[in-house]
Amino acid sequence: MLIPSTCLRLETQLDVVPLLLNGSRPEIVMARPASGQWSAHEHLAHLACHHAVFLERLQQILHEHRPPLGRYRAEEDPAWPEWSRLSTEEVFGRLTAQRADIVQLIKGLSEAQTSRVGVHSLFGDMSLAHWVEFFLLHEAHHLYTVMIRLGQATQALRLEQAP
């Protein structure tokens, strides 16, 4: 069974996205730092793409015996370029729709189902409940990075506009 705080985070963690994006001009959201790392938009697109991957992994855990689930890397995903080209509004729409699917699936699981195991290439045997925690921590990291990218891009724009 999932602990109550996990369920609450699953239901509410994405609520911060509109607050993070509030008032950000598209060029700020799309701006990559000088290092060439992902923009805020690309981090959100990664989260949306990863939601689709996570739904597939949940189904594997529920229907296969101890499926091996390798590390996911967006750069190796043939679907990634398409996700990254979507508008930020489309990304967020897909992200919230897929999140609703994940929440609905998770809420309907029994204790036996949340105890089922998927095998991670680094962490080994992980229960479905543990996979949900891993998913949420991964997501929180990217949301934090969205906040950083928006701040960096805003600061860089201010510096460009300074006399």
TORPA-4810 file (N, C-alpha, C, O; in nm, 3 decimals):
<nodes>
NODE_1_0.084_-0.118_0.000_0.000_0.000_0.000_0.089_0.125_0.000_0.196_0.126_0.059_M
NODE_2_0.042_0.228_-0.066_0.117_0.354_-0.066_0.088_0.430_0.063_-0.024_0.429_0.114_L
NODE_3_0.190_0.495_0.115_0.168_0.576_0.234_0.089_0.702_0.194_0.100_0.749_0.081_I
NODE_4_0.010_0.756_0.288_-0.076_0.871_0.253_-0.001_0.990_0.192_-0.053_1.055_0.102_P
NODE_5_0.118_1.019_0.240_0.192_1.133_0.185_0.231_1.110_0.039_0.239_1.205_-0.040_S
NODE_6_0.256_0.985_0.003_0.287_0.954_-0.137_0.165_0.981_-0.224_0.176_1.041_-0.330_T
NODE_7_0.050_0.936_-0.179_-0.074_0.959_-0.255_-0.100_1.109_-0.271_-0.137_1.155_-0.378_C
NODE_8_-0.080_1.184_-0.163_-0.102_1.328_-0.168_-0.005_1.394_-0.266_-0.046_1.480_-0.344_L
NODE_9_0.123_1.356_-0.262_0.220_1.413_-0.356_0.185_1.375_-0.499_0.198_1.457_-0.590_R
NODE_10_0.141_1.253_-0.519_0.103_1.210_-0.653_-0.012_1.294_-0.706_-0.016_1.329_-0.824_L
NODE_11_-0.105_1.327_-0.619_-0.222_1.406_-0.660_-0.192_1.554_-0.674_-0.260_1.623_-0.750_E
NODE_12_-0.091_1.606_-0.604_-0.075_1.752_-0.598_0.059_1.808_-0.644_0.070_1.929_-0.663_T
NODE_13_0.159_1.726_-0.662_0.294_1.778_-0.689_0.299_1.865_-0.814_0.376_1.961_-0.819_Q
NODE_14_0.220_1.834_-0.914_0.222_1.913_-1.039_0.147_2.046_-1.026_0.152_2.128_-1.117_L
NODE_15_0.078_2.066_-0.915_0.006_2.192_-0.896_0.099_2.312_-0.899_0.055_2.425_-0.922_D
NODE_16_0.228_2.290_-0.876_0.324_2.400_-0.874_0.359_2.452_-1.014_0.409_2.563_-1.027_V
NODE_17_0.333_2.374_-1.118_0.377_2.414_-1.252_0.318_2.548_-1.296_0.394_2.634_-1.341_V
NODE_18_0.187_2.572_-1.284_0.137_2.705_-1.324_0.201_2.818_-1.244_0.224_2.926_-1.298_P
NODE_19_0.228_2.794_-1.117_0.293_2.896_-1.036_0.434_2.924_-1.088_0.476_3.039_-1.098_L
NODE_20_0.507_2.818_-1.122_0.643_2.835_-1.175_0.642_2.911_-1.307_0.727_2.998_-1.330_L
NODE_21_0.546_2.879_-1.393_0.540_2.940_-1.527_0.471_3.076_-1.529_0.483_3.148_-1.628_L
NODE_22_0.401_3.111_-1.426_0.320_3.232_-1.422_0.398_3.355_-1.468_0.496_3.396_-1.405_N
NODE_23_0.352_3.412_-1.576_0.411_3.535_-1.626_0.539_3.518_-1.705_0.595_3.617_-1.754_G
NODE_24_0.588_3.396_-1.720_0.711_3.376_-1.796_0.683_3.385_-1.945_0.595_3.317_-1.998_S
NODE_25_0.758_3.468_-2.011_0.744_3.482_-2.155_0.797_3.355_-2.222_0.885_3.288_-2.167_R
NODE_26_0.744_3.321_-2.339_0.787_3.199_-2.407_0.938_3.190_-2.427_0.996_3.081_-2.416_P
NODE_27_1.003_3.302_-2.457_1.149_3.295_-2.478_1.224_3.260_-2.349_1.334_3.205_-2.354_E
NODE_28_1.165_3.293_-2.235_1.224_3.256_-2.105_1.208_3.105_-2.083_1.303_3.037_-2.043_I
NODE_29_1.088_3.055_-2.109_1.059_2.913_-2.089_1.142_2.826_-2.183_1.183_2.716_-2.147_V
NODE_30_1.167_2.875_-2.303_1.240_2.798_-2.404_1.391_2.817_-2.397_1.465_2.743_-2.462_M
NODE_31_1.439_2.914_-2.321_1.582_2.948_-2.319_1.665_2.837_-2.255_1.634_2.787_-2.147_A
NODE_32_1.770_2.800_-2.325_1.868_2.705_-2.271_1.980_2.784_-2.206_2.016_2.892_-2.254_R
NODE_33_2.036_2.733_-2.097_2.152_2.802_-2.039_2.273_2.791_-2.131_2.273_2.710_-2.224_P
NODE_34_2.375_2.871_-2.106_2.495_2.871_-2.189_2.560_2.733_-2.197_2.628_2.701_-2.294_A
NODE_35_2.538_2.652_-2.093_2.596_2.516_-2.091_2.533_2.425_-2.196_2.587_2.318_-2.226_S
NODE_36_2.418_2.467_-2.251_2.349_2.384_-2.349_2.254_2.284_-2.286_2.191_2.205_-2.357_G
NODE_37_2.244_2.285_-2.154_2.151_2.194_-2.087_2.008_2.230_-2.123_1.981_2.334_-2.184_Q
NODE_38_1.915_2.142_-2.084_1.775_2.162_-2.119_1.717_2.292_-2.064_1.757_2.342_-1.959_W
NODE_39_1.621_2.345_-2.140_1.542_2.461_-2.098_1.435_2.415_-2.000_1.415_2.296_-1.978_S
NODE_40_1.366_2.511_-1.941_1.252_2.479_-1.854_1.148_2.399_-1.934_1.093_2.301_-1.884_A
NODE_41_1.123_2.442_-2.056_1.028_2.371_-2.142_1.069_2.225_-2.163_0.986_2.135_-2.153_H
NODE_42_1.195_2.204_-2.192_1.242_2.067_-2.217_1.231_1.979_-2.092_1.204_1.859_-2.102_E
NODE_43_1.252_2.037_-1.976_1.234_1.960_-1.852_1.087_1.920_-1.836_1.057_1.807_-1.796_H
NODE_44_0.996_2.011_-1.866_0.853_1.977_-1.858_0.816_1.874_-1.963_0.738_1.782_-1.936_L
NODE_45_0.871_1.887_-2.083_0.844_1.789_-2.189_0.898_1.652_-2.148_0.834_1.550_-2.174_A
NODE_46_1.013_1.650_-2.084_1.068_1.524_-2.034_0.974_1.461_-1.932_0.950_1.340_-1.936_H
NODE_47_0.921_1.542_-1.842_0.828_1.487_-1.743_0.704_1.429_-1.810_0.657_1.322_-1.771_L
NODE_48_0.652_1.497_-1.910_0.533_1.446_-1.980_0.566_1.316_-2.051_0.490_1.220_-2.044_A
NODE_49_0.678_1.312_-2.119_0.721_1.192_-2.189_0.744_1.078_-2.089_0.707_0.964_-2.114_C
NODE_50_0.806_1.112_-1.976_0.834_1.011_-1.873_0.706_0.957_-1.811_0.702_0.841_-1.768_H
NODE_51_0.601_1.037_-1.806_0.472_0.988_-1.756_0.423_0.871_-1.842_0.375_0.770_-1.790_H
NODE_52_0.436_0.886_-1.973_0.394_0.778_-2.063_0.478_0.653_-2.039_0.425_0.542_-2.037_A
NODE_53_0.607_0.671_-2.021_0.697_0.559_-1.992_0.660_0.495_-1.859_0.657_0.373_-1.847_V
NODE_54_0.632_0.577_-1.759_0.599_0.526_-1.626_0.469_0.445_-1.629_0.460_0.341_-1.564_F
NODE_55_0.371_0.493_-1.703_0.246_0.415_-1.715_0.273_0.277_-1.773_0.217_0.177_-1.727_L
NODE_56_0.359_0.271_-1.874_0.396_0.141_-1.933_0.468_0.053_-1.831_0.443_-0.067_-1.823_E
NODE_57_0.555_0.114_-1.753_0.629_0.038_-1.651_0.536_-0.014_-1.542_0.552_-0.127_-1.495_R
NODE_58_0.440_0.066_-1.503_0.343_0.020_-1.404_0.269_-0.103_-1.456_0.248_-0.200_-1.383_L
NODE_59_0.229_-0.098_-1.583_0.159_-0.212_-1.642_0.249_-0.336_-1.646_0.204_-0.448_-1.620_Q
NODE_60_0.376_-0.316_-1.677_0.470_-0.428_-1.677_0.480_-0.490_-1.538_0.476_-0.612_-1.523_Q
NODE_61_0.495_-0.406_-1.437_0.506_-0.456_-1.300_0.380_-0.532_-1.261_0.388_-0.636_-1.194_I
NODE_62_0.265_-0.482_-1.302_0.139_-0.546_-1.266_0.114_-0.677_-1.341_0.044_-0.764_-1.290_L
NODE_63_0.170_-0.692_-1.461_0.136_-0.807_-1.544_0.250_-0.905_-1.572_0.228_-1.012_-1.628_H
NODE_64_0.372_-0.869_-1.532_0.486_-0.958_-1.553_0.550_-0.989_-1.419_0.537_-0.914_-1.323_E
NODE_65_0.619_-1.101_-1.415_0.690_-1.139_-1.293_0.828_-1.074_-1.291_0.915_-1.106_-1.372_H
NODE_66_0.847_-0.980_-1.197_0.975_-0.912_-1.176_1.038_-0.862_-1.307_1.152_-0.898_-1.339_R
NODE_67_0.966_-0.780_-1.383_1.024_-0.734_-1.510_1.148_-0.648_-1.488_1.151_-0.565_-1.396_P
NODE_68_1.250_-0.667_-1.571_1.366_-0.578_-1.564_1.332_-0.445_-1.631_1.286_-0.442_-1.745_P
NODE_69_1.354_-0.337_-1.560_1.320_-0.203_-1.609_1.446_-0.118_-1.605_1.485_-0.067_-1.500_L
NODE_70_1.508_-0.102_-1.720_1.633_-0.029_-1.730_1.615_0.120_-1.706_1.504_0.171_-1.696_G
NODE_71_1.726_0.186_-1.697_1.726_0.330_-1.677_1.665_0.397_-1.800_1.698_0.361_-1.913_R
NODE_72_1.578_0.494_-1.778_1.519_0.568_-1.889_1.603_0.691_-1.918_1.637_0.767_-1.828_Y
NODE_73_1.636_0.709_-2.046_1.710_0.827_-2.090_1.636_0.887_-2.209_1.622_0.823_-2.313_R
NODE_74_1.589_1.009_-2.191_1.512_1.075_-2.297_1.589_1.080_-2.428_1.531_1.062_-2.535_A
NODE_75_1.717_1.104_-2.419_1.798_1.118_-2.540_1.800_0.990_-2.623_1.827_0.994_-2.743_E
NODE_76_1.770_0.878_-2.561_1.769_0.749_-2.631_1.628_0.708_-2.673_1.610_0.605_-2.737_E
NODE_77_1.529_0.789_-2.638_1.389_0.759_-2.668_1.353_0.819_-2.804_1.362_0.940_-2.822_D
NODE_78_1.312_0.735_-2.901_1.277_0.790_-3.033_1.160_0.888_-3.028_1.144_0.969_-3.120_P
NODE_79_1.079_0.883_-2.923_0.965_0.975_-2.911_1.007_1.111_-2.856_0.931_1.208_-2.868_A
NODE_80_1.125_1.120_-2.797_1.167_1.244_-2.731_1.166_1.367_-2.822_1.114_1.471_-2.779_W
NODE_81_1.219_1.363_-2.943_1.218_1.485_-3.026_1.076_1.540_-3.047_1.056_1.662_-3.046_P
NODE_82_0.980_1.452_-3.066_0.842_1.497_-3.085_0.789_1.566_-2.959_0.725_1.671_-2.968_E
NODE_83_0.816_1.508_-2.843_0.771_1.568_-2.717_0.835_1.705_-2.697_0.768_1.800_-2.655_W
NODE_84_0.962_1.717_-2.727_1.032_1.843_-2.702_0.987_1.955_-2.796_1.004_2.073_-2.765_S
NODE_85_0.928_1.918_-2.911_0.881_2.019_-3.007_0.740_2.069_-2.977_0.697_2.169_-3.036_R
NODE_86_0.668_2.004_-2.888_0.533_2.050_-2.855_0.539_2.186_-2.787_0.641_2.224_-2.730_L
NODE_87_0.430_2.259_-2.794_0.423_2.385_-2.719_0.419_2.353_-2.570_0.382_2.243_-2.529_S
NODE_88_0.458_2.450_-2.490_0.456_2.430_-2.344_0.314_2.403_-2.297_0.293_2.323_-2.205_T
NODE_89_0.216_2.469_-2.358_0.077_2.447_-2.320_0.035_2.303_-2.350_-0.032_2.239_-2.269_E
NODE_90_0.074_2.252_-2.466_0.041_2.114_-2.503_0.112_2.016_-2.411_0.053_1.916_-2.369_E
NODE_91_0.237_2.044_-2.380_0.312_1.958_-2.287_0.239_1.950_-2.154_0.217_1.842_-2.101_V
NODE_92_0.202_2.067_-2.100_0.135_2.068_-1.969_-0.001_1.998_-1.976_-0.039_1.929_-1.882_F
NODE_93_-0.074_2.016_-2.085_-0.202_1.947_-2.100_-0.185_1.796_-2.101_-0.259_1.724_-2.034_G
NODE_94_-0.087_1.748_-2.175_-0.061_1.603_-2.179_-0.010_1.553_-2.045_-0.045_1.444_-2.000_R
NODE_95_0.073_1.633_-1.982_0.128_1.597_-1.852_0.016_1.577_-1.749_0.014_1.478_-1.677_L
NODE_96_-0.077_1.671_-1.743_-0.184_1.661_-1.644_-0.282_1.548_-1.679_-0.335_1.482_-1.589_T
NODE_97_-0.306_1.525_-1.807_-0.395_1.414_-1.846_-0.334_1.280_-1.809_-0.402_1.191_-1.757_A
NODE_98_-0.205_1.265_-1.837_-0.138_1.138_-1.802_-0.128_1.121_-1.652_-0.136_1.009_-1.601_Q
NODE_99_-0.110_1.231_-1.580_-0.104_1.222_-1.434_-0.237_1.171_-1.379_-0.240_1.090_-1.287_R
NODE_100_-0.347_1.218_-1.438_-0.479_1.170_-1.395_-0.490_1.019_-1.418_-0.547_0.948_-1.335_A
NODE_101_-0.436_0.970_-1.529_-0.437_0.826_-1.557_-0.355_0.750_-1.453_-0.397_0.643_-1.407_D
NODE_102_-0.240_0.804_-1.416_-0.155_0.738_-1.316_-0.226_0.736_-1.181_-0.228_0.633_-1.114_I
NODE_103_-0.283_0.849_-1.141_-0.353_0.856_-1.012_-0.468_0.756_-1.010_-0.486_0.684_-0.911_V
NODE_104_-0.546_0.751_-1.117_-0.659_0.659_-1.123_-0.610_0.514_-1.110_-0.669_0.435_-1.036_Q
NODE_105_-0.505_0.480_-1.181_-0.452_0.344_-1.174_-0.403_0.313_-1.033_-0.438_0.208_-0.977_L
NODE_106_-0.324_0.401_-0.976_-0.265_0.377_-0.844_-0.373_0.366_-0.736_-0.365_0.279_-0.650_I
NODE_107_-0.474_0.452_-0.742_-0.580_0.449_-0.641_-0.659_0.318_-0.641_-0.716_0.279_-0.539_K
NODE_108_-0.662_0.251_-0.755_-0.738_0.127_-0.765_-0.660_0.002_-0.730_-0.713_-0.109_-0.741_G
NODE_109_-0.534_0.016_-0.687_-0.452_-0.101_-0.662_-0.471_-0.157_-0.521_-0.495_-0.083_-0.425_L
NODE_110_-0.459_-0.286_-0.512_-0.463_-0.353_-0.382_-0.325_-0.350_-0.318_-0.227_-0.312_-0.382_S
NODE_111_-0.317_-0.390_-0.193_-0.188_-0.396_-0.125_-0.097_-0.497_-0.194_0.023_-0.474_-0.208_E
NODE_112_-0.154_-0.607_-0.238_-0.074_-0.708_-0.310_-0.017_-0.650_-0.439_0.097_-0.678_-0.475_A
NODE_113_-0.095_-0.571_-0.508_-0.048_-0.511_-0.633_0.063_-0.409_-0.609_0.159_-0.403_-0.685_Q
NODE_114_0.050_-0.328_-0.504_0.155_-0.229_-0.476_0.282_-0.295_-0.423_0.387_-0.231_-0.416_T
NODE_115_0.273_-0.422_-0.387_0.391_-0.497_-0.342_0.462_-0.569_-0.457_0.572_-0.620_-0.438_S
NODE_116_0.400_-0.573_-0.573_0.463_-0.639_-0.688_0.596_-0.570_-0.720_0.614_-0.451_-0.692_R
NODE_117_0.687_-0.644_-0.779_0.825_-0.597_-0.796_0.862_-0.578_-0.942_0.828_-0.658_-1.029_V
NODE_118_0.932_-0.468_-0.966_1.003_-0.445_-1.092_1.149_-0.430_-1.057_1.182_-0.376_-0.952_G
NODE_119_1.238_-0.477_-1.143_1.381_-0.477_-1.111_1.450_-0.362_-1.184_1.454_-0.358_-1.306_V
NODE_120_1.503_-0.270_-1.106_1.576_-0.154_-1.160_1.722_-0.194_-1.181_1.779_-0.270_-1.103_H
NODE_121_1.781_-0.143_-1.288_1.919_-0.181_-1.322_2.021_-0.138_-1.216_2.125_-0.202_-1.204_S
NODE_122_1.995_-0.033_-1.142_2.086_0.012_-1.037_2.037_-0.026_-0.898_2.115_-0.072_-0.815_L
NODE_123_1.907_-0.007_-0.871_1.854_-0.024_-0.736_1.804_-0.165_-0.706_1.772_-0.196_-0.592_F
NODE_124_1.797_-0.248_-0.808_1.752_-0.386_-0.786_1.602_-0.397_-0.769_1.526_-0.319_-0.828_G
NODE_125_1.558_-0.494_-0.687_1.416_-0.517_-0.665_1.351_-0.396_-0.600_1.394_-0.350_-0.494_D
NODE_126_1.247_-0.346_-0.663_1.170_-0.234_-0.607_1.022_-0.266_-0.620_0.975_-0.302_-0.728_M
NODE_127_0.949_-0.253_-0.510_0.804_-0.272_-0.515_0.742_-0.161_-0.598_0.804_-0.057_-0.620_S
NODE_128_0.620_-0.184_-0.643_0.550_-0.081_-0.719_0.540_0.047_-0.635_0.555_0.157_-0.688_L
NODE_129_0.515_0.033_-0.505_0.510_0.150_-0.416_0.642_0.225_-0.418_0.644_0.348_-0.418_A
NODE_130_0.752_0.152_-0.420_0.884_0.213_-0.425_0.905_0.283_-0.561_0.965_0.390_-0.567_H
NODE_131_0.856_0.222_-0.668_0.865_0.284_-0.801_0.792_0.418_-0.804_0.838_0.513_-0.866_W
NODE_132_0.676_0.425_-0.736_0.601_0.551_-0.732_0.683_0.658_-0.660_0.689_0.772_-0.705_V
NODE_133_0.747_0.621_-0.548_0.833_0.717_-0.477_0.948_0.763_-0.566_0.980_0.882_-0.571_E
NODE_134_1.009_0.670_-0.634_1.120_0.701_-0.725_1.073_0.798_-0.833_1.141_0.896_-0.864_F
NODE_135_0.957_0.772_-0.890_0.896_0.857_-0.992_0.875_0.999_-0.940_0.908_1.096_-1.008_F
NODE_136_0.821_1.011_-0.819_0.793_1.142_-0.762_0.921_1.218_-0.729_0.927_1.340_-0.747_L
NODE_137_1.022_1.149_-0.682_1.150_1.215_-0.653_1.215_1.264_-0.783_1.269_1.375_-0.788_L
NODE_138_1.210_1.182_-0.884_1.263_1.220_-1.016_1.189_1.345_-1.067_1.251_1.440_-1.115_H
NODE_139_1.058_1.342_-1.055_0.977_1.456_-1.099_1.011_1.582_-1.021_1.024_1.690_-1.079_E
NODE_140_1.025_1.570_-0.890_1.056_1.687_-0.806_1.189_1.749_-0.846_1.203_1.871_-0.848_A
NODE_141_1.285_1.665_-0.878_1.415_1.715_-0.925_1.397_1.801_-1.051_1.455_1.909_-1.062_H
NODE_142_1.317_1.753_-1.145_1.297_1.828_-1.270_1.216_1.955_-1.246_1.242_2.057_-1.310_H
NODE_143_1.119_1.952_-1.155_1.044_2.074_-1.123_1.134_2.179_-1.060_1.123_2.298_-1.091_L
NODE_144_1.222_2.136_-0.974_1.320_2.227_-0.914_1.409_2.287_-1.024_1.439_2.407_-1.023_Y
NODE_145_1.450_2.204_-1.118_1.535_2.251_-1.227_1.459_2.348_-1.317_1.519_2.442_-1.369_T
NODE_146_1.329_2.326_-1.338_1.247_2.422_-1.413_1.255_2.558_-1.346_1.273_2.660_-1.413_V
NODE_147_1.242_2.561_-1.214_1.249_2.686_-1.140_1.385_2.754_-1.159_1.393_2.875_-1.178_M
NODE_148_1.490_2.675_-1.154_1.626_2.729_-1.174_1.641_2.783_-1.316_1.692_2.894_-1.334_I
NODE_149_1.597_2.707_-1.417_1.612_2.752_-1.557_1.536_2.882_-1.581_1.585_2.971_-1.650_R
NODE_150_1.417_2.892_-1.525_1.340_3.016_-1.542_1.412_3.134_-1.478_1.415_3.243_-1.535_L
NODE_151_1.469_3.112_-1.360_1.545_3.218_-1.294_1.669_3.256_-1.373_1.699_3.375_-1.387_G
NODE_152_1.740_3.157_-1.423_1.860_3.185_-1.502_1.826_3.263_-1.629_1.894_3.360_-1.663_Q
NODE_153_1.722_3.221_-1.698_1.685_3.288_-1.823_1.636_3.430_-1.797_1.666_3.521_-1.874_A
NODE_154_1.562_3.449_-1.690_1.514_3.584_-1.655_1.632_3.674_-1.621_1.636_3.790_-1.663_T
NODE_155_1.726_3.621_-1.545_1.844_3.699_-1.509_1.927_3.734_-1.632_1.974_3.847_-1.645_Q
NODE_156_1.946_3.639_-1.721_2.023_3.664_-1.843_1.955_3.771_-1.928_2.023_3.856_-1.986_A
NODE_157_1.824_3.767_-1.937_1.751_3.869_-2.014_1.768_4.008_-1.951_1.785_4.107_-2.022_L
NODE_158_1.762_4.014_-1.818_1.782_4.143_-1.749_1.921_4.198_-1.778_1.937_4.317_-1.803_R
NODE_159_2.020_4.110_-1.775_2.157_4.154_-1.802_2.172_4.205_-1.945_2.243_4.302_-1.969_L
NODE_160_2.105_4.138_-2.039_2.110_4.183_-2.179_2.047_4.320_-2.197_2.091_4.401_-2.278_E
NODE_161_1.943_4.344_-2.120_1.869_4.471_-2.134_1.927_4.586_-2.051_1.886_4.701_-2.067_Q
NODE_162_2.022_4.554_-1.963_2.081_4.659_-1.878_2.166_4.753_-1.963_2.233_4.710_-2.057_A
NODE_163_2.162_4.882_-1.928_2.240_4.980_-2.006_2.390_4.962_-1.989_2.469_5.036_-2.047_P
</nodes>
